[in-house]
Each structure stands twice: as C-alpha cells, then as structure tokens.
Amino acid sequence: MSARQFTLIELLIVVSIIAILAAMLLPALGKVRQLAYGTDCANLQKQTGLGFILYADTYNEWAVTGYYPYVGNTAGSPRTPWYNFYYEGNSYAGSILLWNSKNIAKRQTCRAAAVYNAENKIVNGGESYYYLPGYASANAARKEYEWSTSGYLAFKPSSVKMPSRLYWLKCGTSYQDSVYRFWHSGSAQFFFVDGSVKRVRQVEIKPYNSGGSPVWGTSIGYYPASGTPWQY
C-alpha cells in the first residue's frame, strides 16, 4: 500500500501557517536586535569613558572634551580631533591609549545609528560616531555651572557638582552636530561624568525652540533630561 501524499491545498496551508508565524516573530527579533545594539553601545561608551577617567587621573585631573580641542592652553595652539589624544601612534596621544589603526573606527561607532543611517540613506557617515560636547569652551555662561575649565576644551571632571547629570559622551551624532539623536528605539545613550552610562528617552529631554519649532539640541545646557542643573 503506497504512503499517502500531501495535496496541494495542504501544502499551501502549511506554507501559510509558516508565513504567519514568521511575520509574528519578526517584530520580536527586531526588538532583540535593538537591545543587542544598545548593550553593545553602552559597553563601548563605558570602555571609552573609563579611558577618559584614567586620562584625567594621569594628567593632574585634566580631561579632554569637545570634538576639536586645543592641544595647548591658548587660542593659538594647534587643534586636533579628540580621539587623537587616545589613538595609538598619533603624535598627540599620551600614555592612555584606547584605539589602534585596526579598531579605531569600530570602537567609535554606534551600531544602532549605523543601521538606521544605512536603511534611511543618510549620507553623512559621521552620524554613526561618538561625540564629545564642547561644554568646556571659553564661554562666560559656563561659569554659572562652576566647574574647573581651561577655557580651551579641557576641564576637571572632579570639579563638576552634578556629575550624574552632565554627559561626557553621546552616541550616533555627527562630530559637528550637537543635536540629540534617538537611535535606540526613541532613546539616546550617554556616558556621564560620574562614570555611568544611561539611556534617556526622548520625552525626558527638554527641547528648545528654533524658529517656533521644537528641536532636541543642547543650546539650553548639557544636563540632559531638562537642561540645567538648577532644575534638580
């Protein structure tokens, strides 16, 4: 007696069920992928941030901030991208090294931002890299925050009164653009001066108005969630 064979209708039913199950699983897989990207980004920020802290411990508590800091403590000093202070083989690097020629790009890239930019055809490759805010620039208003700064993109983390609110590193932004980017499922990730890494939702960051339109930028200060230290 020959074995019973499947009919075409039965095969179509099985294929349909598999397709439905796959469609149900895809959103869940997407969430898992985003969680993995978030974990990877947090680990990279933590490692880089610890390097920043070690640098400050080594150099009399002074640390680097801003994308393009001065090498010296005068306006006429040469300037270089911040990562050169931690890049093995660079003439401006000190004793605290974080990257070499093989891993410097990978160690500075937020994968969630890179995927978003690739899928949405964003041309600016810098949108995927980590960014240091220039809050130690020579700005009289910064004195209100009362931390020690050289005035030329160097500051003392130990002098910051609210280290858990002041971010030091932020993911997925063009080096020349300080606007917040919410690559992590509507959130942004920050490394703070106190050494912690936090994920901050968009609704927790107070926007400022530009021409009547809300913009999630940093013009109101560098204390994410609501802008200024006096609000806490």
C-alpha positions in Angstrom: 0.0 0.0 0.0 1.5 3.4 -1.0 2.1 6.1 1.5 -0.4 9.0 1.4 0.9 12.1 -0.3 0.1 15.7 0.7 -2.3 17.5 -1.5 -1.6 21.0 -3.0 -4.1 22.6 -0.6 -2.5 21.0 2.4 0.9 22.3 1.3 -0.4 25.8 0.8 -2.0 25.7 4.3 1.4 24.7 5.9 3.2 27.4 4.0 0.6 30.0 5.0 1.0 29.0 8.7 4.8 29.3 8.5 4.5 32.7 6.9 2.1 33.9 9.6 4.4 32.6 12.3 7.4 34.3 10.7 5.5 37.6 10.5 4.7 37.4 14.2 8.3 36.7 15.1 10.0 39.4 13.0 9.0 42.4 15.3 10.2 40.4 18.3 13.5 39.7 16.5 13.8 43.4 15.7 13.4 44.3 19.4 16.1 41.8 20.3 18.4 43.2 17.8 17.9 46.8 19.1 18.5 45.5 22.7 21.8 44.0 21.5 22.8 47.2 19.8 22.0 49.1 22.9 24.1 46.8 25.0 27.0 47.0 22.6 26.8 50.8 22.5 26.7 51.0 26.3 29.8 48.8 26.6 31.7 50.9 24.1 30.7 54.1 25.9 31.7 52.6 29.2 35.1 51.5 28.0 35.8 54.8 26.3 34.6 56.7 29.4 36.9 54.8 31.7 39.7 55.7 29.4 38.7 59.4 29.8 38.8 59.0 33.6 42.2 57.3 33.5 43.5 60.1 31.4 42.3 62.7 33.9 43.9 60.7 36.8 47.2 60.7 34.8 47.2 64.3 33.8 46.6 66.2 37.0 42.8 65.7 36.8 42.5 67.5 33.4 40.4 65.8 30.7 39.5 66.4 27.1 36.2 67.5 25.8 34.8 68.8 22.5 35.3 67.4 19.1 38.2 69.6 18.2 40.1 70.6 21.4 43.2 72.7 21.6 46.5 70.8 22.1 47.8 73.6 24.3 46.1 76.1 26.7 46.0 79.1 24.4 43.7 80.0 21.5 46.7 80.0 19.2 47.5 76.3 20.0 47.1 73.7 17.3 43.8 71.7 17.4 43.1 68.1 16.7 40.1 65.7 16.8 39.5 64.4 20.3 40.2 60.8 19.5 43.8 61.6 18.6 44.5 62.0 22.3 43.8 58.3 22.8 44.9 56.9 19.4 48.0 54.7 19.4 50.6 56.1 17.1 49.3 59.7 17.0 51.8 62.4 17.9 49.3 64.0 20.3 48.5 60.8 22.2 49.5 60.4 25.8 50.1 57.3 27.9 46.4 56.4 27.9 45.6 54.6 24.7 42.2 53.4 23.6 42.5 52.5 19.9 44.8 51.4 17.2 44.6 51.5 13.4 42.6 48.3 13.3 39.8 49.1 15.8 39.6 52.9 16.0 36.5 53.1 13.7 34.8 50.1 15.2 35.3 51.3 18.7 33.8 54.7 17.9 30.7 53.5 16.0 27.2 53.2 17.4 25.7 50.1 15.6 22.1 51.3 16.0 22.9 54.6 14.4 24.9 52.9 11.6 22.0 50.6 10.8 19.5 53.5 10.9 21.6 55.6 8.6 22.2 52.8 6.2 18.5 52.0 6.0 17.4 55.6 5.6 20.2 56.6 3.2 21.7 59.3 5.4 24.9 60.4 3.6 26.9 61.9 6.5 29.0 59.0 7.8 29.8 60.9 10.9 26.2 60.4 12.1 27.2 57.0 13.5 30.2 58.1 15.6 30.5 59.1 19.2 30.6 62.8 20.1 32.1 64.8 22.9 30.2 68.1 23.8 32.2 71.3 23.9 31.0 72.4 27.3 34.4 73.5 28.4 34.7 76.1 25.7 35.6 79.7 26.6 32.0 80.8 27.4 31.2 83.2 30.2 27.9 81.5 30.8 29.7 78.2 31.7 31.0 79.9 34.9 27.5 79.6 36.3 28.0 75.8 36.4 31.1 76.3 38.5 33.4 73.6 37.2 37.1 74.0 36.5 37.9 74.6 32.9 40.9 75.7 30.9 38.6 77.7 28.6 40.1 75.7 25.6 38.2 72.4 25.7 39.7 70.9 28.8 38.0 70.5 32.1 38.4 68.8 35.5 35.7 66.1 36.0 36.2 66.2 39.7 35.0 69.8 39.9 31.6 69.1 38.4 29.0 69.4 41.1 26.4 67.2 39.4 28.5 64.5 37.6 25.5 62.2 37.3 23.7 64.8 35.2 26.5 66.1 33.0 27.1 63.9 30.0 30.6 63.4 28.6 30.0 61.2 25.6 27.0 60.7 23.3 26.3 58.2 20.6 25.4 58.4 16.9 26.0 62.0 16.1 28.0 63.9 13.5 31.1 65.4 15.1 30.0 68.9 14.0 26.4 68.5 15.3 25.4 68.5 19.0 21.7 67.7 18.4 20.4 64.7 20.3 19.8 61.6 18.2 17.3 58.9 19.3 18.7 55.9 17.6 17.9 53.5 20.4 14.1 52.9 20.0 13.3 56.5 20.8 16.1 57.0 23.3 19.7 58.4 23.4 22.6 56.8 25.3 25.1 58.9 27.3 28.2 58.3 29.3 28.1 60.7 32.3 30.9 62.3 34.3 30.2 60.1 37.2 31.2 57.1 35.1 27.7 55.8 34.5 26.0 55.0 31.2 22.3 55.9 30.9 19.6 55.5 28.3 17.5 58.6 28.2 14.1 58.7 26.5 13.2 61.5 24.1 10.4 62.6 26.3 12.9 63.1 29.2 15.0 65.6 27.2 13.6 69.1 27.1 13.7 70.6 23.6 14.4 74.2 22.8 12.6 76.2 20.1 14.2 77.2 16.9 12.1 79.4 14.7 9.0 78.2 16.6 9.7 74.5 16.1 10.9 72.2 18.9 14.5 71.0 18.4 16.2 68.4 20.6 19.5 70.2 20.8 21.9 71.3 23.5 21.6 75.1 23.4 20.0 75.1 26.9 22.9 73.4 28.6 24.5 70.0 28.9 22.4 68.4 31.7 20.1 66.0 29.7 16.5 65.4 30.7 15.7 69.0 31.3 18.7 71.2 30.5 20.1 72.9 33.6 21.4 71.8 37.0 19.1 74.2 38.8 16.1 72.0 37.9 17.2 69.1 40.1 
